[in-house]
């Protein structure tokens, strides 16, 4: 019964999922996100857990937690089309 949300915060182990499953998650999340709203991902990988270009996303590390073992990162993603429109 949820139609729109202001943000999605995920701690799913996206690096362990096949790209097809990642794509399903991203598609479902952005279907609920209000225009310009972020998809926020917590990850232990050193790089983006999502293939940004392939999925039409722009993203960047918002925070690195180096004191965590293993080090963690918080990535913030937006749809590339919305990021260009806002620029």
N, C-alpha and C positions, 0 to 999 in steps of 0.2 A: 503493500500500500504506500510505499515511499515514492514520490514523484520527482523531487529535486532535493539536492543537498548542497551545502556550502563548501564542503571539502570531503575528501576521502583520505583516511590515514590507514596505511597498510603495513603490517609486519609480516606479511606472507613471505615465505622463502622463494621468491620469484626466480632466483638463480637455479633452483632445483627443478623448476617446471619447464616443460617443452615450450617452444615459442608459440605453438598453437594455443596452449593453455594460458600463457601470458597474454596473448592477443584477446582471448575471450574475457579475461579479467579486466584488461584495459578498456575494451569496448563497453562492457557492462558498467564499469565505474564512470566513464565519461558520458554515458547515456543518462546517468543520474545527476551529474555535476551541472550546476548552473554555469552559464557562459563565463569563462575566465577563472572559474574556481580551480583550485589545485588538487592534484593527486600527489599525496605525500607518501614516500616509501622509506622505511627504515631497513637498512641492509648491512651485512657484514662484508660484502664484496668490495674490492678496491675501485671498481668501475661501476658505471650505470648498470643496474640490474635489468633494465629494459633496453631493447634496441631502438633508440630514439628515432633515428631517421626512418627505419623500416616501419615503425608504428605511427609516424607523423607527429612526434612529440618533440618539444624542447624541454630540457631539464638541466638542472645544475645541483651541485651539492650545496645544501644550505648550512649544514653543520657536520663536522667530523669529530668523533669522540675517540681520540687517540689513547686515552687512559683506559678504555675498555679493552678487554682481551677476548676475542680479537677486536681490533679497532672497528668502529661502526660509523656509518654515514647516514645522513638524512637527505634524501633527494626530493626535490620539488619539481613536478612535471606539469606542463600545460599543453594543450593542443597547439601544434605549430601554426595553424591558421589563425587561432585566437591571439597568439603571441605576436604575430606579424601585424595584426589589426590594431593591437594596443600600442605598437611602437610608433 
